[in-house]
Amino acid sequence: MAKNQSAIVNWSQYLSLRALSGFMHCFDVQQNLSTAASVGSLYYRLSKRHRERAENNIALSFPDWSHQQVQDIAHRSIQSMFQLILVDALVTPRCITQSSWPSYIRIGDMPRTVERLIRKQPAIFITGHCGNWELLGYCLAVFGYPLNALARPLDNPLLNRWVMGIRQERGMRIITKWGAAPILQKMLEDGEWIGFIADQNAGDQGLFVPFFGRMASSYKSIGLLAMRYNIPIVAGVAHRINGRFEYELSCTDYITPEDWQNQPDPLFYITTRYNRAMEQMILKAPEQYLWVHRRWKSRPRYERQGKPMPKRMIDKLRSLPWMTPSELDLIVDRSCPVESK
């Protein structure tokens, strides 16, 4: 649940951000992006903890990269984070409207997704902390297809009300995580669309699947909802173009019930496949991923107990249609007991 903060802290944070928002509206968007990138560069140098976490995550995800490549992507990733927070989140409602969106948004190759939207057939949309993850749902609402998105409320209730208002200005509906399951089920029964940011750590009890060669905890709810209502999962992303306030919306995977029906473990297959789809999003623009995110924080029970990966899990991984022997060896090797790390 959200943390309780004092009223003084809440108001100081809220007023500071509103003042910053008003100040930045006085300048050109591209100039603001440049300023935000400079703030990100300063943060990269000063915040050792976040710098090292980002570099460590990148180095483990791209073991063939040089140290210079790792540092460059970590630096640019933190710049991107500040651009999203300080610029994109504040100017999106002003810039992207039903009449102006073609000036900022390109639609990539996603015919099946568009067809499903036009036919008003329900689907589950997922993305990761890559590109502008807030923009996907916002744009769908602007296009006339409002999305119901699951989100964690901010700790500051004043900021939460303001940010939620921005998110919902064009018709997108935000559902907080607490007690959301019955609401999401009713929406799917009514033929609505729901969205998840699907690369969040699901804790020790989550379903562990590969993500960049390491087992990562994922929520089971996405696959369970897709299986229960027999609907597809659409993996989409909004990538920034050429460092500007311009984005391309694209689909990296479209997972249908036919894809998982004959799998030995459908839930494992779905969860692994949409994590693989998020990998594809990140590979296209690794500097736009939130590498400071603690994606691999939780570990499988066998690791916590100091045991090797069970044969049953190895067999599940081997059964995946896209799994290669070299990928499998890497995942198993990296899933060594905690004591030996």
N, C-alpha and C positions, 0 to 999 in steps of 0.2 A: 504494500500500500504506500501511498504518497507520504512523505515525511512531514511532520509538523514543524513549521518555522515561526519565529516571532513576527508580530505585525510590523515591527520596524524593518526587519530584513525583507519581508514581502513587499512593503511599499517602496523601500529604497531600490530593490531590484526592478520593480515595475516602472517606477518613475524614470529610472536611468535608461531603461530600454525604450520607453516611449519618447524620451528626449532624444536618444540616439536615432530613433526612427525618423523623427521630425527633422533632425539635422541632415541626415543622409538623403532625404527627399529633396534637399536643395541642390543636389549635384546630379550629374549625369550618371546613369547606371554603370556604364563601363568604367568611369572614374572610381565609383564606389567599389567595383569589383577589384580594381587595382589596389585600392586602399585596404580592403579586407585581406587581400593576399599578403600585403606587407605586415598586417597584424598577425596573420598566420605564421609568417616567417619568424617574427619576433617570438611568438609562442613556441615554435619549434625549437628555437635556440634556448629558451629559458626553462621550458618544462621538460626536464630530463626524464621523468617517469613516463610521460606520454610519448616522447620521442623514442625512447628505448623500446616501449611496448610495440609501437608501430613498426620500427625497424626489425624487431624480433619476429613479429607476425609475417612480415614480408619475406624475410630471409628464409623462414621455414616453408613458406608457400612457394617460393621460387628459389630452390637450392642452387640452381645454376647461375644465378645472377651475381655480379660482382658487388663488393661492398658499396661502391660508388652508385651503382644502379639502385640498390636498396635505399640508400640515404636520399637519393633524388626523388624516388616515389614517395617515401615517407614525408619528405618536406612538402611536396606538391599535394599530398593527401590532406595534410593539416591546413594548407592554404585553401583547399577546396572546402573543407569543413567550415572555415570562417566565412568564406564567400556565401555559403548556403545560409548560415545563421544571420550574418550582418546585412546581406543584400537580398538574396533571392526570396527569403521568407517574408521580407518587408515590402518588396516591390511587385510580387506576383499578382496580388489583387488589382493593382493599378494598371499593370501592363497587359495581363492576359485576360481578355474579355471575349464575349461571343463575337465581336466584330474585329478585334485586333490580334487574336491568337495566331493567324497565319504568318504574322511578322516575326514570331518568336518560336514557333513549333513546326517541326517537320514530322510527318507520319511515315514510319518505315514500313517494311514488308510485314504486314500482320492481317492478311485477308480473313482468316477464320475467326479471329478475334472481332474484327469489325462486323462480320456477318452475324455473329452471335449477339452483339450489342444491338444491331438493327432489328433483329428478330425478337429482342427482349427476352432472351433465354438466359437463365441464371448461370453464373460461373464464379469460380474463386480466383481472384487476382492476387499474385504474390510478386514481391520485389525484395531486394536487399538494400543495405545501406550503401548503395552505389548510385552515382549520378545524383539526381535530385529526386529522392524517393517520395517527397511530399507532392511533387508536381503531377505524378501519374493520376492520382485520384482527383486532384483539382481540375486537371484538364478534361477528364471524363465528365465531370459535372458541368464544365463550361460547354462541352459538346452536346449536352442534353441527356447524358447517361450517368446520373448521380450514383456514386459508389458509397457503400457503407464500410468504413475503415475502422479496424481495431487499433486502439492506441492507449498508451499508458498516460494517465493524467500527470501534469507537471506538479512538482512539490509546492510551488507558489500558486495559490488559488487565483490571485489577481492576474498573473501572467497566463495561467491556464485558461481563464475566461477570454482574455484578449486573443491568444493564439488559436483557441478553438473557434472563435468568431471569424478569424481570418480563414481558417481551414474550411469552414462551413458556409462562407459568404456566397459561393456559387451553387450551393445545393448539396455538397458532400456531407454526409452524416458521420460523426465520430462517435464510436462506442468505446467507453473505457473498458479496460480488461476485467475489472472486478465484476463477476457474475454475468459475463457476456454470453455464455453458451446458449441459454434459452432464446435470447434475442436474435443471435445469428441463425439459429435453427428456424425461427419463425420467418426471418427474412428470406432464407433459401426456399422455404415452403411457399412463400408469396412470389417467388420468381425474381428476387432482387439479386444484385451483385454485391459481394463482400470482398474486402481486401486485407491482406496481412503484409507486414514487413517480416519476412520469414527467416532471417538469418540471426535472430536473437537467441541467446543462450537459454535453453529450457531447463537448466538445473540438472541435478544428479538423477532425477527420475525421468528425464526426457529420453527420446529415442535417438541413440547414437548412430550417426551415419558419416560417411567420408565427406570432408570439405577441404580441398587443397591438400590431400594426402594425409590428413589427420582426422580422427573421429571427433565429431562435434555434436553437442546435444541439440536436438531439434524438437519442436512441439509436434505432438501427435495429432492435434485437433484438425490441422489442415487436411491431412490424408483421411482422417475418420469422417469429416464432413463430406469430402468428395465421394467417398465410398458409400456413405449412407444415402446421399441424394443423387448419386450416379451422374455427377456433373464434372466438366473438365476443369483443370487448373491451368491458368494462363500466367506464364512467367514473363513479366514486362519490365522495362527499364527506361528511364529518361536520361540520356547522356548529354552533357554539355558539349556544345560545338565551338571549337576554336577559342576557348576561354571567354566567350561572350555570354550574355543572357539570351542564349538561343539553345534549343534542345531538340534532339531527335527521339521520338517515342518508337520503341521497337519491341518485338516479342522474341525471346530466346528459346522458348519451348511452349508447346501446347499439349498437355497431357490429358488424354481421353480415357474414359472407362475401359474401352477396348484394349488399351495399352497395359492395364494392370490386372484384368480379369483372370488371365491364365498364369499369373505369377505365383510362385510358391508362398510368398509372403507379400500380399499386395500393399500393406501399409509401409513396410520397409522399402519396397520398390518405389512407391510414390514419394516418400520422404527423401530417399536418396536421389531420385531423379530431379526433384525441384531444387535440391541443393546443388546438383550438377548444373542446372540451368543458371543458378546464381553465379557459379564459377564462370560460366560463359559471359555473363554480363561484365564481370570484373576483369576478365582477360582482355576485353575490348578496350577498357580504359582503367587500368589498375590505379592510376593516380586519382581517380574519382571515387575510390572505395574508402570507407571509414576504417582504416587499419588500426586506429586506437581502440576500436571496439573489442571487447573481451569475448570474442566468439568461441574460443576454446577453453574457457575458464573451467567448466565442469568436466569431469573425467568419468569414463565408464567404471562400473563397479569392479570389474576384474582388475583394472589398473589400481583403483583405490585399495584393493585387497592384496596388491603385489603379485598378481597372477598374469600369465600371458593371455593373449586373445584366445578365447575358446574356439574349438574346432567348428562348433555350430555357427559362430559368427563368421568365421573364414569361409565356410560353405555358402552362407548367405551372400557374402560379397562376391564370391566366385560365380554365383548364379546370375548376377546382373549382366544383361546383354552387352554392355559397353566396357565391362571390366577386363583389363588386360593383365597378363601375368606380372608384368613389371609394376603396374599400379598396385596390384594386390600385395606384392612383396613390400613395396614402400609403406603401405598403410599398416601392414602387420608389424613391420620393423619399427615404425614410429609409435606403435601402441604397446610399448614395453612397460613393465610395472613402474609405478611412481618411484619406488626406492632406487631404481637403477638410473633414473634421469638426473 
